[in-house]
Amino acid sequence: MKVVFLGVNDVGHRLYDWLCQREGVDVVAMVTEPEQLELIRSKTPEFIVSVGFDHLVPPEILEIPSRGALNLHPAYLPYNRGKSPNVWPLVEGTTAGVTLHHMDEEFDTGGIIARREVETEFSDTGKDLHERLENVQFDLFTETWPEIESGDVDLTPQNETVGSYHSTADFVELCELDPDETVSVKPFLDRLRALTFPPFNNAYLDIDGERYYVDVEIKKAAEEPDEKTDALLTSY
């Protein structure tokens, strides 16, 4: 079975290696830039597999593979289509998860092959959720692939009446903090923890001509009393 792989991110490289080692699969090309998509015509693959490819694939390319084009998206579709799907569940309270789906002419709207929810906690940062989503993506794909090979899969159309989509511009807007804004504590902390992704500087605010970057760390309290806190309280 010939496969052309589209991808650039960490879990994409893991799954590329996994497919290359799988008996009966011949990964004939790895495409990382949109300018390379035309080479797919000469490869005549059964499948296109996309993991972390950030560009819209035109319909004339999607028609080439004889058995379809698949995308693995780190969101519980139809929620959080588009960019930064590790951020929005923490900000908006939508379900976090991963989805393997067929590709169509729009971002993340094709029929669903398989999807899986991923739990979140209030202490999670955007980086925490990103890493958890990557691991679940790998598991979902490798567990579902044998069914794809055998053709034993059903497509579930996405519900067009629900869901959400976010662009790069939405993320950029989220990063800019207004120092004069009045906020509620919980939603503001949700925003900050969603944007916390060291070593990257995401959330920022400008004060007196200087820019400051903001991360947040939230620790879940232990069941036993914190001895350090108790000592501090009893010392006054």
BELGI-V7046 format. One record per pair of residues at least 4 apart in sequence whose C-alpha atoms are under 8 Angstrom apart, sorted by the first residue. I is the first residue (numbers start at 1). J is the second residue. D is the distance in Angstrom with one decimal. If there is no record, write none. Layout:
i = [I/I]
j = [J/J]
d = [D/D]
This chain:
i = [1/1/1/1/1/2/2/2/2/2/2/2/2/3/3/3/3/3/3/3/3/3/3/4/4/4/4/4/4/4/4/4/4/4/5/5/5/5/5/5/5/5/5/6/6/6/6/6/6/6/6/6/7/7/7/7/7/7/7/7/7/8/8/8/8/8/8/9/9/9/9/10/10/11/11/11/11/11/11/11/12/12/12/12/13/14/14/15/15/16/17/18/19/19/19/20/20/20/21/28/28/29/31/31/32/32/33/34/34/36/37/37/38/39/40/40/40/40/41/41/44/44/44/45/45/45/46/46/46/46/47/47/47/47/47/47/48/48/48/48/48/49/49/49/49/50/50/50/50/51/51/51/52/52/56/56/56/57/57/57/58/58/59/59/59/60/62/62/62/62/63/64/65/68/68/69/69/70/70/70/70/71/71/71/71/71/72/72/72/72/72/72/73/73/73/73/73/73/74/74/74/74/74/74/74/74/75/75/75/75/75/75/75/75/75/76/76/76/76/76/76/76/76/76/77/77/77/77/77/77/77/77/78/78/78/78/78/78/78/78/79/79/79/79/79/79/80/80/80/80/80/80/80/81/81/81/81/81/81/81/81/82/82/82/82/82/83/83/83/83/83/84/84/84/84/85/86/86/86/86/86/86/86/86/87/87/87/87/88/88/88/88/89/89/89/89/90/90/90/90/90/90/90/91/91/91/91/95/95/96/96/96/96/97/97/97/97/97/97/98/98/98/98/98/98/98/98/99/99/99/99/99/99/100/100/100/100/100/100/101/101/101/101/101/101/101/102/102/102/102/103/103/103/103/103/104/104/104/106/109/110/110/111/111/111/111/112/112/112/112/113/113/113/113/114/114/115/116/116/118/118/118/120/120/122/122/123/123/123/123/123/124/124/124/124/124/125/125/125/125/125/125/125/126/126/126/126/126/126/127/127/127/127/127/128/129/130/131/132/133/134/135/136/137/138/139/140/141/142/144/145/146/147/147/147/148/148/159/166/166/167/168/169/170/171/172/174/174/175/175/175/175/176/176/176/177/177/177/178/179/179/179/183/183/184/185/186/187/188/189/189/190/191/192/192/192/192/192/193/193/193/195/195/195/196/196/196/196/196/196/196/197/197/197/201/201/202/202/203/203/203/204/204/204/204/205/205/205/205/206/206/206/207/207/222/225/225/226/227/228/229/230/231/232]
j = [24/25/26/45/46/25/26/27/28/44/45/46/47/25/26/27/28/29/45/46/47/48/49/27/28/29/30/31/40/43/45/47/48/49/16/27/29/30/31/48/49/50/51/30/31/32/48/49/50/51/52/53/12/13/30/31/32/50/51/52/53/12/13/32/51/52/53/13/51/52/53/14/134/15/51/52/134/135/137/138/16/50/51/52/17/18/138/19/138/20/21/22/25/26/27/25/26/27/25/43/45/43/36/37/36/53/37/55/57/40/57/61/61/43/44/45/61/64/61/64/64/65/66/64/65/66/65/66/67/68/65/66/67/68/69/70/62/65/68/69/70/69/70/71/72/69/70/71/72/71/72/73/72/73/105/106/107/61/62/105/62/105/63/104/105/64/68/69/103/104/68/68/69/102/103/102/103/100/101/102/103/100/101/102/103/108/98/99/100/101/137/141/98/99/100/101/108/137/85/86/97/98/99/133/134/137/79/80/81/85/86/96/97/98/99/80/95/96/97/98/99/115/116/117/81/97/98/99/108/115/158/163/108/109/158/159/160/162/163/164/94/95/162/163/164/165/85/88/89/163/164/165/166/85/107/108/109/163/164/165/166/107/108/165/166/167/165/166/167/168/171/88/166/168/171/89/90/96/126/127/129/130/133/194/91/126/194/195/92/93/94/194/93/94/95/96/94/120/126/190/191/193/194/187/190/191/194/117/118/117/118/119/120/115/116/117/118/119/133/115/116/117/118/133/136/137/140/112/113/114/115/116/137/112/113/114/115/140/141/108/110/111/112/113/114/155/110/111/112/113/107/108/109/110/111/108/109/110/110/158/157/158/155/156/157/158/155/156/157/158/153/154/155/156/140/144/140/136/140/132/133/136/124/129/190/218/193/217/218/219/220/128/129/193/194/218/129/193/194/195/196/197/217/130/193/194/195/196/197/131/194/196/197/198/132/133/134/135/136/137/138/139/140/141/142/143/144/145/146/148/149/150/151/152/153/152/153/163/170/171/171/172/173/174/175/176/191/203/195/202/203/204/203/204/205/203/204/205/205/205/206/207/187/188/188/189/190/191/192/193/216/194/195/196/203/214/215/216/215/216/217/202/203/215/200/201/202/203/214/215/216/201/202/215/213/214/213/214/213/214/215/211/212/213/214/211/212/213/214/210/211/212/211/212/226/229/230/230/231/232/233/234/235/236]
d = [6.0/4.9/5.8/7.6/6.4/6.1/4.8/5.8/6.3/7.7/4.8/5.5/6.7/7.1/6.1/4.7/6.0/7.4/5.2/6.1/4.9/5.7/7.0/5.8/5.7/5.0/6.0/7.5/7.1/7.8/6.3/6.5/4.9/6.3/7.0/6.9/6.2/4.7/6.1/5.9/4.9/5.9/7.8/5.8/4.7/5.9/7.3/6.0/4.4/6.2/7.4/5.7/5.4/7.3/7.3/6.5/5.5/5.7/4.9/4.7/4.5/6.0/6.7/5.8/7.4/5.6/6.3/6.4/7.4/5.3/7.9/6.4/8.0/6.1/7.4/7.9/5.8/7.6/7.5/6.6/6.0/7.9/4.9/6.1/6.2/6.2/7.7/6.1/6.7/6.2/6.3/6.3/6.6/7.9/7.0/6.8/6.6/5.9/7.9/7.0/7.9/7.9/6.1/6.8/7.3/6.8/7.4/6.6/7.8/7.9/8.0/7.3/7.5/6.9/6.6/7.5/7.4/7.6/7.6/6.6/6.6/6.3/7.8/7.4/5.0/6.8/4.7/4.7/5.0/6.9/5.1/6.8/5.6/5.3/5.6/7.3/7.9/6.3/6.6/4.4/6.0/6.0/4.9/5.9/7.9/7.7/6.0/4.6/6.3/6.0/5.3/7.1/7.7/7.6/7.6/7.1/6.6/6.7/6.8/7.2/6.5/6.5/6.2/7.1/5.8/7.0/7.2/6.1/7.4/7.3/7.5/8.0/6.7/7.1/8.0/5.7/5.5/6.9/5.7/4.5/5.5/5.8/5.5/6.1/6.1/7.8/7.3/5.8/4.5/6.5/7.1/7.6/5.7/5.3/6.4/7.9/7.3/7.8/6.2/7.3/6.2/4.3/6.4/5.9/7.2/6.8/6.6/5.9/7.0/5.6/7.5/5.9/4.7/4.4/6.1/7.1/6.3/5.6/4.2/5.0/5.8/6.6/6.9/6.5/6.7/8.0/7.5/6.3/7.6/7.8/7.4/7.1/7.8/7.2/6.1/6.9/7.9/6.9/4.5/6.6/7.0/7.4/7.6/4.2/4.8/7.0/5.4/6.8/7.8/6.9/5.0/5.2/6.5/7.0/6.8/5.6/7.7/7.9/6.1/4.5/6.4/6.3/6.9/5.6/5.3/6.0/7.9/5.6/5.4/5.9/7.8/7.1/7.5/7.7/7.2/7.3/7.7/7.6/5.9/7.8/5.9/5.3/7.6/7.7/6.5/5.5/5.0/6.8/5.6/7.3/7.1/7.4/4.8/4.6/6.0/5.6/7.5/8.0/7.6/5.8/7.2/7.7/5.6/7.1/5.3/5.3/6.4/7.0/7.7/5.9/5.3/6.8/7.4/7.2/5.4/4.1/4.6/7.9/6.7/5.5/5.5/6.6/7.6/6.7/7.0/6.0/7.9/7.0/7.6/5.9/4.1/6.6/7.7/6.2/5.5/5.3/6.1/7.8/7.2/7.7/5.9/5.5/4.3/5.0/6.9/8.0/5.0/5.4/6.5/7.2/7.8/6.9/7.2/5.1/7.7/7.8/6.8/5.3/7.9/6.7/7.0/7.0/5.2/5.2/4.5/6.0/5.3/4.9/6.2/6.8/6.6/6.3/5.2/6.6/7.6/7.5/7.5/7.9/7.4/7.7/7.0/7.7/6.6/7.3/7.7/7.6/7.9/7.4/4.9/5.9/6.4/5.6/6.5/6.9/7.8/7.7/6.4/4.5/5.2/7.2/5.6/7.0/7.8/6.0/6.2/4.2/5.7/5.6/5.7/6.2/7.8/6.6/4.7/7.4/6.4/6.0/6.3/6.5/6.4/6.0/6.4/6.4/6.0/6.1/6.2/6.0/6.0/5.8/7.7/6.6/6.2/6.3/6.0/5.0/6.1/6.2/6.2/7.6/6.0/7.6/6.8/6.3/6.1/6.2/6.4/7.0/7.8/7.6/7.1/5.6/4.3/6.2/6.0/5.5/6.1/6.7/5.8/5.0/6.4/6.5/7.4/7.4/7.7/6.4/6.2/6.1/6.1/6.3/6.3/6.0/7.8/6.0/6.3/6.2/6.8/7.4/6.4/6.2/7.0/5.7/7.2/5.7/6.0/7.4/7.9/7.8/6.9/7.5/7.8/5.1/6.5/7.4/7.5/7.9/6.1/7.6/7.0/7.5/5.8/5.4/7.0/6.8/5.5/4.3/5.7/5.8/5.5/6.7/8.0/5.5/4.4/6.2/6.4/7.6/7.2/8.0/7.4/6.2/6.0/6.2/6.2/6.2/6.2/7.4]
